[in-house]
Amino acid sequence: MDEFKSVNLAYINVCKSLVQGLDFDKIRQVNVFLGPLLFLLFQFICFFFLLNMFIAIILNVYQEVVNLPEDPFAVAFRQEFWSLLEAVREKMVGMSRKRRRVGQEGELKMSAGGNGLHEVKVQKRSSSVGGEESDANQVKDVEMR
């Protein structure tokens, strides 16, 4: 294996193998146990070294961001945004409470005219055949208050 005959060439070829890949069979032909073991050991060490550098960079940037003084505009925006979200949540909770009140006798729907929510009461009528409830329904629109 001419590619690994000196320490410098071996190091260069192993570093190239991180990017390009390596002919693993050539290493295995030289030594079945030690060649693949050293190659995999080098791969793991490089992987953890690069991972350590990545984490160090992320933590460095995080530390800089934590030490920045707070922007008053950002604080005001955050407060306004959370109050808006709270208002939307309250509306959603109110709508779900209205739906629970209606229960099984009706459901809420938006009116076609845009006049707000209407309660649709569904009353089943019994058919003349066998006294069973039919699929025909009577529907009443009652405006919600």
PyRosetta script that sets phi, psi and omega in degrees:
from pyrosetta import init, pose_from_sequence

init()
pose = pose_from_sequence("MDEFKSVNLAYINVCKSLVQGLDFDKIRQVNVFLGPLLFLLFQFICFFFLLNMFIAIILNVYQEVVNLPEDPFAVAFRQEFWSLLEAVREKMVGMSRKRRRVGQEGELKMSAGGNGLHEVKVQKRSSSVGGEESDANQVKDVEMR")
pose.set_psi(1, 98.6)
pose.set_omega(1, -178.5)
pose.set_phi(2, -69.7)
pose.set_psi(2, -23.6)
pose.set_omega(2, -177.3)
pose.set_phi(3, -70.2)
pose.set_psi(3, -20.3)
pose.set_omega(3, -175.0)
pose.set_phi(4, -122.3)
pose.set_psi(4, 26.2)
pose.set_omega(4, -174.4)
pose.set_phi(5, -78.6)
pose.set_psi(5, -16.5)
pose.set_omega(5, 173.6)
pose.set_phi(6, -128.5)
pose.set_psi(6, 165.2)
pose.set_omega(6, -177.6)
pose.set_phi(7, -66.1)
pose.set_psi(7, -40.9)
pose.set_omega(7, 179.9)
pose.set_phi(8, -63.8)
pose.set_psi(8, -46.8)
pose.set_omega(8, 178.7)
pose.set_phi(9, -64.2)
pose.set_psi(9, -38.7)
pose.set_omega(9, 179.1)
pose.set_phi(10, -62.9)
pose.set_psi(10, -44.8)
pose.set_omega(10, 179.9)
pose.set_phi(11, -63.8)
pose.set_psi(11, -43.6)
pose.set_omega(11, 179.0)
pose.set_phi(12, -62.6)
pose.set_psi(12, -43.8)
pose.set_omega(12, -178.4)
pose.set_phi(13, -69.5)
pose.set_psi(13, -35.4)
pose.set_omega(13, 177.6)
pose.set_phi(14, -69.6)
pose.set_psi(14, -38.3)
pose.set_omega(14, 176.0)
pose.set_phi(15, -65.3)
pose.set_psi(15, -39.0)
pose.set_omega(15, 175.5)
pose.set_phi(16, -63.6)
pose.set_psi(16, -32.3)
pose.set_omega(16, -178.7)
pose.set_phi(17, -68.0)
pose.set_psi(17, -23.8)
pose.set_omega(17, 176.1)
pose.set_phi(18, -62.8)
pose.set_psi(18, -33.7)
pose.set_omega(18, -177.7)
pose.set_phi(19, -96.5)
pose.set_psi(19, -46.5)
pose.set_omega(19, -172.0)
pose.set_phi(20, -93.9)
pose.set_psi(20, -26.1)
pose.set_omega(20, -171.3)
pose.set_phi(21, 102.6)
pose.set_psi(21, 175.5)
pose.set_omega(21, -173.6)
pose.set_phi(22, -146.6)
pose.set_psi(22, 148.6)
pose.set_omega(22, 175.3)
pose.set_phi(23, -79.2)
pose.set_psi(23, 94.9)
pose.set_omega(23, -174.0)
pose.set_phi(24, -67.2)
pose.set_psi(24, -28.4)
pose.set_omega(24, -179.3)
pose.set_phi(25, -66.6)
pose.set_psi(25, -35.1)
pose.set_omega(25, 177.9)
pose.set_phi(26, -63.3)
pose.set_psi(26, -41.8)
pose.set_omega(26, 179.0)
pose.set_phi(27, -65.7)
pose.set_psi(27, -40.0)
pose.set_omega(27, -179.6)
pose.set_phi(28, -66.9)
pose.set_psi(28, -31.3)
pose.set_omega(28, 179.8)
pose.set_phi(29, -68.0)
pose.set_psi(29, -34.3)
pose.set_omega(29, -178.3)
pose.set_phi(30, -71.6)
pose.set_psi(30, -51.6)
pose.set_omega(30, 177.9)
pose.set_phi(31, -146.8)
pose.set_psi(31, 118.9)
pose.set_omega(31, -173.2)
pose.set_phi(32, -65.6)
pose.set_psi(32, -36.4)
pose.set_omega(32, -175.6)
pose.set_phi(33, -98.1)
pose.set_psi(33, -51.3)
pose.set_omega(33, -171.6)
pose.set_phi(34, -74.0)
pose.set_psi(34, -37.8)
pose.set_omega(34, -178.5)
pose.set_phi(35, -60.5)
pose.set_psi(35, -56.6)
pose.set_omega(35, 178.4)
pose.set_phi(36, -63.8)
pose.set_psi(36, -34.2)
pose.set_omega(36, 179.5)
pose.set_phi(37, -63.0)
pose.set_psi(37, -47.5)
pose.set_omega(37, 180.0)
pose.set_phi(38, -66.1)
pose.set_psi(38, -38.2)
pose.set_omega(38, 178.8)
pose.set_phi(39, -64.2)
pose.set_psi(39, -47.2)
pose.set_omega(39, 179.5)
pose.set_phi(40, -65.8)
pose.set_psi(40, -36.3)
pose.set_omega(40, 176.5)
pose.set_phi(41, -62.4)
pose.set_psi(41, -42.5)
pose.set_omega(41, 176.9)
pose.set_phi(42, -63.1)
pose.set_psi(42, -41.6)
pose.set_omega(42, 179.4)
pose.set_phi(43, -60.7)
pose.set_psi(43, -46.6)
pose.set_omega(43, -179.9)
pose.set_phi(44, -65.2)
pose.set_psi(44, -41.2)
pose.set_omega(44, 179.2)
pose.set_phi(45, -62.8)
pose.set_psi(45, -44.3)
pose.set_omega(45, 178.5)
pose.set_phi(46, -64.1)
pose.set_psi(46, -40.7)
pose.set_omega(46, 179.3)
pose.set_phi(47, -61.0)
pose.set_psi(47, -48.9)
pose.set_omega(47, -179.6)
pose.set_phi(48, -68.1)
pose.set_psi(48, -32.8)
pose.set_omega(48, 175.8)
pose.set_phi(49, -64.4)
pose.set_psi(49, -46.1)
pose.set_omega(49, 179.0)
pose.set_phi(50, -67.3)
pose.set_psi(50, -37.7)
pose.set_omega(50, 176.9)
pose.set_phi(51, -64.2)
pose.set_psi(51, -40.2)
pose.set_omega(51, 177.8)
pose.set_phi(52, -63.1)
pose.set_psi(52, -41.4)
pose.set_omega(52, 177.4)
pose.set_phi(53, -64.0)
pose.set_psi(53, -42.1)
pose.set_omega(53, 179.1)
pose.set_phi(54, -61.6)
pose.set_psi(54, -46.1)
pose.set_omega(54, 179.4)
pose.set_phi(55, -64.5)
pose.set_psi(55, -38.4)
pose.set_omega(55, 178.3)
pose.set_phi(56, -63.3)
pose.set_psi(56, -41.0)
pose.set_omega(56, 178.2)
pose.set_phi(57, -64.0)
pose.set_psi(57, -45.8)
pose.set_omega(57, 179.7)
pose.set_phi(58, -61.4)
pose.set_psi(58, -44.0)
pose.set_omega(58, -179.9)
pose.set_phi(59, -67.3)
pose.set_psi(59, -33.7)
pose.set_omega(59, 177.3)
pose.set_phi(60, -64.6)
pose.set_psi(60, -46.0)
pose.set_omega(60, 178.7)
pose.set_phi(61, -65.5)
pose.set_psi(61, -39.7)
pose.set_omega(61, 178.3)
pose.set_phi(62, -61.1)
pose.set_psi(62, -43.2)
pose.set_omega(62, 179.7)
pose.set_phi(63, -62.5)
pose.set_psi(63, -39.4)
pose.set_omega(63, 177.7)
pose.set_phi(64, -64.9)
pose.set_psi(64, -40.5)
pose.set_omega(64, -179.3)
pose.set_phi(65, -68.3)
pose.set_psi(65, -39.2)
pose.set_omega(65, 179.8)
pose.set_phi(66, -64.6)
pose.set_psi(66, -35.5)
pose.set_omega(66, -177.0)
pose.set_phi(67, -82.5)
pose.set_psi(67, -5.4)
pose.set_omega(67, 178.2)
pose.set_phi(68, -70.4)
pose.set_psi(68, 143.1)
pose.set_omega(68, 174.3)
pose.set_phi(69, -70.3)
pose.set_psi(69, 151.9)
pose.set_omega(69, -176.7)
pose.set_phi(70, -75.2)
pose.set_psi(70, 133.9)
pose.set_omega(70, 179.4)
pose.set_phi(71, -80.1)
pose.set_psi(71, 125.7)
pose.set_omega(71, -178.8)
pose.set_phi(72, -63.1)
pose.set_psi(72, -33.6)
pose.set_omega(72, 177.4)
pose.set_phi(73, -63.7)
pose.set_psi(73, -42.0)
pose.set_omega(73, 179.5)
pose.set_phi(74, -65.4)
pose.set_psi(74, -38.1)
pose.set_omega(74, 179.0)
pose.set_phi(75, -65.1)
pose.set_psi(75, -44.8)
pose.set_omega(75, 179.2)
pose.set_phi(76, -63.9)
pose.set_psi(76, -42.4)
pose.set_omega(76, 178.6)
pose.set_phi(77, -61.7)
pose.set_psi(77, -44.4)
pose.set_omega(77, -179.3)
pose.set_phi(78, -62.5)
pose.set_psi(78, -42.1)
pose.set_omega(78, 179.2)
pose.set_phi(79, -65.0)
pose.set_psi(79, -42.8)
pose.set_omega(79, 179.6)
pose.set_phi(80, -65.4)
pose.set_psi(80, -40.8)
pose.set_omega(80, -179.9)
pose.set_phi(81, -64.0)
pose.set_psi(81, -44.4)
pose.set_omega(81, -179.9)
pose.set_phi(82, -67.6)
pose.set_psi(82, -35.5)
pose.set_omega(82, 177.3)
pose.set_phi(83, -67.7)
pose.set_psi(83, -36.5)
pose.set_omega(83, 176.2)
pose.set_phi(84, -65.0)
pose.set_psi(84, -43.3)
pose.set_omega(84, 177.3)
pose.set_phi(85, -63.1)
pose.set_psi(85, -37.9)
pose.set_omega(85, 178.4)
pose.set_phi(86, -64.7)
pose.set_psi(86, -40.1)
pose.set_omega(86, 178.2)
pose.set_phi(87, -64.7)
pose.set_psi(87, -41.3)
pose.set_omega(87, 177.9)
pose.set_phi(88, -64.3)
pose.set_psi(88, -40.9)
pose.set_omega(88, 179.2)
pose.set_phi(89, -63.6)
pose.set_psi(89, -40.6)
pose.set_omega(89, 178.9)
pose.set_phi(90, -63.2)
pose.set_psi(90, -39.3)
pose.set_omega(90, 177.5)
pose.set_phi(91, -64.6)
pose.set_psi(91, -41.6)
pose.set_omega(91, -179.8)
pose.set_phi(92, -65.4)
pose.set_psi(92, -40.3)
pose.set_omega(92, 178.7)
pose.set_phi(93, -65.5)
pose.set_psi(93, -41.0)
pose.set_omega(93, 178.3)
pose.set_phi(94, -62.5)
pose.set_psi(94, -40.9)
pose.set_omega(94, 179.1)
pose.set_phi(95, -67.0)
pose.set_psi(95, -38.8)
pose.set_omega(95, 179.9)
pose.set_phi(96, -68.9)
pose.set_psi(96, -33.4)
pose.set_omega(96, 176.4)
pose.set_phi(97, -66.2)
pose.set_psi(97, -39.8)
pose.set_omega(97, 177.7)
pose.set_phi(98, -64.0)
pose.set_psi(98, -39.4)
pose.set_omega(98, 178.9)
pose.set_phi(99, -64.8)
pose.set_psi(99, -39.7)
pose.set_omega(99, 178.7)
pose.set_phi(100, -65.6)
pose.set_psi(100, -35.8)
pose.set_omega(100, 178.6)
pose.set_phi(101, -64.4)
pose.set_psi(101, -38.4)
pose.set_omega(101, -179.2)
pose.set_phi(102, -66.1)
pose.set_psi(102, -40.2)
pose.set_omega(102, 173.1)
pose.set_phi(103, 67.3)
pose.set_psi(103, -140.2)
pose.set_omega(103, -174.4)
pose.set_phi(104, -87.1)
pose.set_psi(104, -12.8)
pose.set_omega(104, -177.9)
pose.set_phi(105, -83.2)
pose.set_psi(105, -8.1)
pose.set_omega(105, 179.2)
pose.set_phi(106, -170.1)
pose.set_psi(106, -178.9)
pose.set_omega(106, 178.5)
pose.set_phi(107, -145.5)
pose.set_psi(107, 162.1)
pose.set_omega(107, 179.1)
pose.set_phi(108, -92.1)
pose.set_psi(108, 141.6)
pose.set_omega(108, 173.5)
pose.set_phi(109, -146.9)
pose.set_psi(109, 158.5)
pose.set_omega(109, 177.5)
pose.set_phi(110, -82.0)
pose.set_psi(110, 136.8)
pose.set_omega(110, 179.5)
pose.set_phi(111, -77.0)
pose.set_psi(111, 153.5)
pose.set_omega(111, -178.5)
pose.set_phi(112, -69.8)
pose.set_psi(112, -30.0)
pose.set_omega(112, -178.2)
pose.set_phi(113, -80.1)
pose.set_psi(113, -5.4)
pose.set_omega(113, 179.8)
pose.set_phi(114, 78.5)
pose.set_psi(114, 21.8)
pose.set_omega(114, -178.9)
pose.set_phi(115, -86.7)
pose.set_psi(115, 10.7)
pose.set_omega(115, 178.0)
pose.set_phi(116, 107.5)
pose.set_psi(116, -160.1)
pose.set_omega(116, -177.8)
pose.set_phi(117, -83.1)
pose.set_psi(117, 143.2)
pose.set_omega(117, 174.9)
pose.set_phi(118, -126.4)
pose.set_psi(118, 148.2)
pose.set_omega(118, 176.0)
pose.set_phi(119, -95.0)
pose.set_psi(119, 130.0)
pose.set_omega(119, 177.7)
pose.set_phi(120, -106.0)
pose.set_psi(120, 113.8)
pose.set_omega(120, 178.5)
pose.set_phi(121, -95.5)
pose.set_psi(121, 127.5)
pose.set_omega(121, -179.5)
pose.set_phi(122, -108.9)
pose.set_psi(122, 122.2)
pose.set_omega(122, 177.8)
pose.set_phi(123, -118.4)
pose.set_psi(123, 125.1)
pose.set_omega(123, 179.3)
pose.set_phi(124, -83.8)
pose.set_psi(124, 140.7)
pose.set_omega(124, 173.9)
pose.set_phi(125, -113.7)
pose.set_psi(125, 146.8)
pose.set_omega(125, -178.5)
pose.set_phi(126, -82.4)
pose.set_psi(126, 142.0)
pose.set_omega(126, -179.3)
pose.set_phi(127, -86.3)
pose.set_psi(127, 165.4)
pose.set_omega(127, -179.3)
pose.set_phi(128, -77.4)
pose.set_psi(128, -14.7)
pose.set_omega(128, -178.4)
pose.set_phi(129, -94.4)
pose.set_psi(129, 110.3)
pose.set_omega(129, 174.1)
pose.set_phi(130, 72.2)
pose.set_psi(130, 1.5)
pose.set_omega(130, 178.4)
pose.set_phi(131, 70.7)
pose.set_psi(131, 13.2)
pose.set_omega(131, 179.5)
pose.set_phi(132, -82.8)
pose.set_psi(132, 159.4)
pose.set_omega(132, 177.1)
pose.set_phi(133, -75.3)
pose.set_psi(133, 135.9)
pose.set_omega(133, -179.3)
pose.set_phi(134, -93.2)
pose.set_psi(134, 170.7)
pose.set_omega(134, 178.6)
pose.set_phi(135, -80.7)
pose.set_psi(135, -12.3)
pose.set_omega(135, 178.7)
pose.set_phi(136, -73.9)
pose.set_psi(136, 129.2)
pose.set_omega(136, -175.5)
pose.set_phi(137, -119.8)
pose.set_psi(137, 147.6)
pose.set_omega(137, 170.2)
pose.set_phi(138, -98.5)
pose.set_psi(138, 132.0)
pose.set_omega(138, -175.9)
pose.set_phi(139, -117.8)
pose.set_psi(139, 132.6)
pose.set_omega(139, 176.5)
pose.set_phi(140, -120.3)
pose.set_psi(140, 134.6)
pose.set_omega(140, 174.7)
pose.set_phi(141, -98.6)
pose.set_psi(141, 122.6)
pose.set_omega(141, 176.4)
pose.set_phi(142, -125.9)
pose.set_psi(142, 124.6)
pose.set_omega(142, -177.4)
pose.set_phi(143, -71.4)
pose.set_psi(143, 134.0)
pose.set_omega(143, -179.5)
pose.set_phi(144, -79.4)
pose.set_psi(144, 145.6)
pose.set_omega(144, 177.6)
pose.set_phi(145, -119.0)
pose.dump_pdb("model.pdb")
